[in-house]
Amino acid sequence: MKNFALIGVAGYIAPRHLQAIKETNNNLIACLDKFDSVGTIDSYFPKADFFVEFECFDRHIEKIKRNQNIQLDYVSICTPNYLHDAHIRMALRRGADVICEKPLVLNPWNLDELEVIEQESKNKINTILQLRLHPSIIALKNKIDSENKSTKYEVDLTYITSRGNWYDISWKGDESKSGGVATNIGVHFFDMLGWLFGKVQENKVFKREKDTVSGYLEFENARVRWFLSIDEKTLPKEIQEKGQRTYRSITINGEEIEFSKGFTDLHTVSYQEILKGKGFGIEAVRQSIEIVYNIRNTKLTCLSKKIL
């Protein structure tokens, strides 16, 4: 049984981590969030110590190690994107391995610095990339690898997940904290595309607004046209008429790829792999972090017939 701490326990994604810690038969000894609406802890680890101030949480971790010889094995991080870097560093200083939600960091150079600290601490940084563990995506990768095509695949990715007025007020609406729409809702898709189709060769952005982003990515083995949005007005008419607020579509050479089922149920599988030493580390995420960084910072390009 491993000892876990969890930072960001009041967040949307935290219950999946609580469930994964419990289902892998491990123990949560401490958790932190500046918000105190955390009654969900009772369903998993009611005896876990809870803190609303980082300093008290950090002090507690040190005290139980020094006074009770209780070593922290893992820190799970579910905090806003811009805080991941600092919280990863804290976990490594405390001698723990890390399990961090995506995106691991916002900027590529943060990865270089974390790599040095990881090597110094001899602990491991892991991130959640559950699409790489989705049975449908694994089957697709095996199919692509076996085909060994001489021409590139033609891929279209559309992901629209409507968000209300609260989004702009929260940290997610602040690009300096979330990385913007492409980072916040798209980074795991870009990781999946790189995992399937190899190294990125070209990255063009056609539209970049606070709620909608679109562009073109060319990988070693695929040409990808992508569209991401949190604006419900961009939903296809037939989806709006059904009252649905989310639309996800990926086609490869005109064939729709279905992976909506099981998409949210892979955190426990991720934890199982991490506990076996098979987690996704810094190098696994590097390309996707570079992609979303460039999407935020590259000049807009006019859409061309060649790309269409």
C-alpha positions in Angstrom: 0.0 0.0 0.0 1.4 3.3 -1.1 0.9 6.7 0.7 -0.6 9.4 -1.5 -1.3 13.1 -1.1 -3.6 15.0 -3.5 -3.4 18.7 -4.3 -6.5 20.2 -5.8 -9.0 17.8 -4.2 -12.0 20.2 -4.7 -11.5 20.2 -8.5 -13.6 18.7 -11.2 -11.2 15.9 -12.0 -10.2 15.0 -8.5 -12.9 12.4 -7.8 -11.4 10.2 -10.6 -8.0 10.4 -8.8 -9.6 9.6 -5.5 -11.3 6.6 -7.1 -8.1 5.4 -8.7 -6.1 5.6 -5.5 -8.8 3.6 -3.7 -9.3 1.0 -6.5 -5.5 0.4 -6.6 -5.7 -0.4 -2.9 -3.6 2.6 -1.8 -4.0 5.2 0.9 -4.6 8.9 0.8 -3.0 10.5 3.9 -3.4 14.2 3.1 -5.0 16.5 0.6 -5.1 20.2 -0.2 -7.4 22.8 -1.7 -8.1 26.4 -1.0 -11.8 25.6 -1.4 -13.4 23.6 1.3 -16.3 22.0 -0.5 -14.7 18.6 -0.4 -17.3 16.3 1.1 -16.7 13.8 -1.7 -13.5 12.8 0.3 -15.9 10.9 2.7 -16.8 8.4 -0.1 -13.1 7.4 -0.5 -10.8 8.4 2.4 -12.7 10.0 5.3 -9.6 9.9 7.5 -7.3 11.8 5.2 -6.1 15.1 6.6 -7.3 18.1 4.7 -5.7 21.6 4.4 -6.8 24.8 2.8 -3.3 26.5 3.1 -0.3 25.2 1.1 2.1 26.1 3.9 0.2 24.0 6.5 -0.1 21.1 4.1 3.7 21.2 3.3 4.5 21.4 7.0 2.3 18.4 7.7 4.0 16.3 5.1 7.4 17.1 6.6 6.2 16.5 10.2 4.7 13.1 9.6 7.9 12.0 7.9 10.2 13.3 10.7 8.0 12.4 13.7 6.1 9.3 12.5 8.4 8.0 9.8 5.5 8.1 7.3 7.0 8.5 3.8 4.9 10.1 1.1 5.2 7.8 -2.0 3.1 9.8 -4.6 1.6 13.3 -4.9 -1.4 13.5 -7.3 -1.8 17.0 -8.8 -5.3 18.2 -10.0 -4.7 22.0 -9.7 -5.0 24.7 -12.3 -2.6 24.2 -15.2 -0.3 27.1 -14.3 0.4 25.7 -10.9 1.4 22.2 -12.0 5.1 23.2 -12.3 5.4 24.5 -8.8 3.4 21.6 -7.3 5.5 19.0 -9.1 8.7 20.6 -7.7 7.2 20.5 -4.2 6.4 16.8 -4.6 9.9 16.0 -5.8 11.5 17.9 -2.9 9.4 15.8 -0.5 10.8 12.6 -2.0 7.6 11.6 -3.8 6.8 10.5 -7.3 4.3 12.6 -9.2 1.0 11.9 -11.0 -0.1 15.1 -12.7 -3.1 15.9 -14.8 -2.5 17.2 -18.3 -1.1 19.5 -19.4 2.0 18.7 -17.4 3.2 22.3 -17.8 2.4 25.2 -20.1 5.8 25.9 -21.7 8.4 23.6 -23.3 11.3 25.1 -21.2 9.5 24.1 -18.0 10.0 20.5 -19.0 13.8 20.9 -19.3 14.0 22.3 -15.8 11.7 19.6 -14.3 13.9 17.0 -16.0 16.9 18.2 -14.1 15.1 18.3 -10.8 13.7 14.8 -11.5 17.2 13.4 -12.1 18.5 15.1 -8.9 15.6 13.8 -6.8 15.7 10.3 -8.4 11.9 10.4 -8.3 9.5 10.1 -11.3 7.1 12.5 -12.9 4.1 10.9 -14.5 1.1 12.5 -16.4 -2.3 11.3 -17.2 -2.7 10.5 -20.9 -5.7 8.2 -20.8 -6.3 8.2 -24.6 -3.1 6.2 -25.0 -4.8 3.5 -22.8 -8.2 3.6 -24.5 -8.8 0.1 -26.2 -10.2 1.7 -29.4 -7.2 4.0 -29.7 -4.7 1.2 -29.0 -6.4 -0.9 -31.7 -6.2 2.0 -34.1 -2.5 2.4 -33.5 -1.9 -1.3 -34.1 -3.8 -1.0 -37.3 -1.9 2.1 -38.5 1.5 0.6 -37.6 0.6 -2.6 -39.4 -0.5 -0.9 -42.6 2.8 0.9 -43.2 1.2 3.2 -45.8 3.3 5.1 -48.3 0.9 8.1 -48.3 -0.2 10.2 -45.4 -3.6 9.7 -43.7 -6.1 12.4 -44.0 -7.5 13.3 -40.5 -10.3 15.7 -39.4 -10.7 16.4 -35.7 -13.6 18.4 -34.2 -14.2 18.8 -30.5 -16.8 21.2 -29.2 -17.6 21.1 -25.5 -19.9 24.0 -24.6 -19.1 26.1 -21.5 -21.2 28.7 -19.7 -20.5 32.2 -18.6 -18.6 30.9 -15.6 -15.7 29.7 -17.8 -14.4 33.3 -18.5 -14.5 34.2 -14.9 -12.6 31.1 -13.8 -8.9 30.5 -14.2 -9.7 28.5 -17.3 -10.7 31.7 -19.1 -7.3 33.3 -18.4 -4.9 32.1 -21.1 -1.9 32.9 -18.8 -3.3 30.3 -16.3 -4.9 27.7 -18.6 -3.0 28.0 -21.8 -6.2 28.8 -23.7 -8.7 26.5 -25.4 -6.2 24.6 -27.4 -4.3 23.7 -24.3 -7.1 23.2 -21.9 -9.4 21.0 -24.0 -7.1 19.9 -26.8 -3.7 18.9 -25.4 -4.7 15.2 -25.0 -6.0 15.0 -28.5 -2.7 16.5 -29.9 -0.8 14.0 -27.8 -2.9 11.2 -29.2 -2.3 12.3 -32.8 1.4 12.5 -32.3 1.4 9.0 -30.7 -0.5 7.7 -33.7 1.2 9.5 -36.5 4.7 10.4 -35.4 6.6 13.7 -35.2 5.0 17.0 -36.1 6.3 18.6 -39.3 4.1 21.6 -39.7 1.8 23.6 -37.4 -0.6 26.3 -38.8 -3.3 28.2 -37.0 -6.2 29.7 -38.9 -8.4 31.0 -36.1 -7.4 31.8 -32.5 -10.1 33.4 -30.3 -10.8 33.0 -26.7 -13.5 30.3 -27.3 -12.6 28.8 -30.7 -9.3 27.7 -32.3 -8.7 25.9 -35.5 -5.7 24.9 -37.5 -3.6 22.3 -39.4 -1.0 19.9 -38.2 1.1 17.7 -40.5 2.8 14.7 -38.9 5.1 12.2 -40.4 2.2 10.0 -41.3 -0.9 12.3 -41.4 -2.4 15.6 -42.4 -4.7 16.8 -39.7 -7.3 19.6 -39.9 -8.6 20.4 -36.4 -11.3 22.6 -34.8 -11.8 23.1 -31.0 -14.4 25.2 -29.4 -16.3 25.9 -26.1 -18.9 28.0 -27.9 -22.3 26.2 -28.2 -23.1 28.2 -31.4 -20.4 26.2 -33.2 -22.2 22.9 -32.6 -23.7 21.2 -35.7 -27.4 22.0 -36.1 -28.5 18.4 -35.6 -26.6 18.3 -32.3 -28.2 21.5 -31.1 -31.6 20.2 -32.0 -31.0 17.1 -29.8 -30.2 19.4 -26.9 -26.6 18.1 -26.7 -23.8 20.4 -25.6 -20.8 18.3 -26.7 -19.7 17.0 -30.0 -16.6 14.9 -30.7 -15.6 13.6 -34.1 -12.4 12.2 -35.5 -12.3 10.8 -39.0 -9.3 9.1 -40.7 -9.5 8.8 -44.5 -13.2 9.6 -44.1 -13.9 6.8 -41.6 -15.3 7.9 -38.2 -13.3 6.7 -35.2 -15.6 5.9 -32.2 -14.1 6.2 -28.8 -16.6 8.2 -26.8 -17.4 5.2 -24.5 -14.9 4.6 -21.8 -13.2 7.9 -22.3 -13.7 9.0 -18.7 -13.0 5.7 -17.0 -9.3 5.3 -17.6 -7.8 7.0 -14.6 -7.6 3.7 -12.6 -5.9 2.0 -15.6 -3.5 5.0 -15.7 -2.7 4.5 -12.0 -2.2 0.8 -12.4 0.3 1.4 -15.2 2.2 4.1 -13.2 2.4 1.8 -10.1 4.0 -0.8 -12.4 6.6 1.7 -13.5 5.0 2.2 -16.9 3.7 5.8 -16.6 4.1 8.5 -19.2 6.9 10.8 -18.3 8.4 14.1 -19.5 9.6 12.9 -22.9 6.1 11.4 -23.7 4.5 14.8 -23.3 7.1 17.0 -24.9 5.7 17.1 -28.4 2.1 17.9 -27.3 3.4 20.7 -25.0 5.4 22.2 -27.9 2.3 21.9 -30.2 0.0 23.9 -27.9 2.7 26.4 -27.1 3.2 27.1 -30.8 -0.6 27.3 -31.4 -0.7 30.1 -28.7 2.2 32.0 -30.2 2.4 31.4 -33.9 1.2 33.9 -36.5 -2.2 33.2 -38.0 -2.2 31.6 -41.5 -4.8 32.1 -44.2 -6.6 28.9 -45.0 -5.5 27.4 -48.4 -7.1 25.0 -50.8 -4.0 22.8 -50.5 -4.7 22.1 -46.9 -8.4 21.6 -47.5 
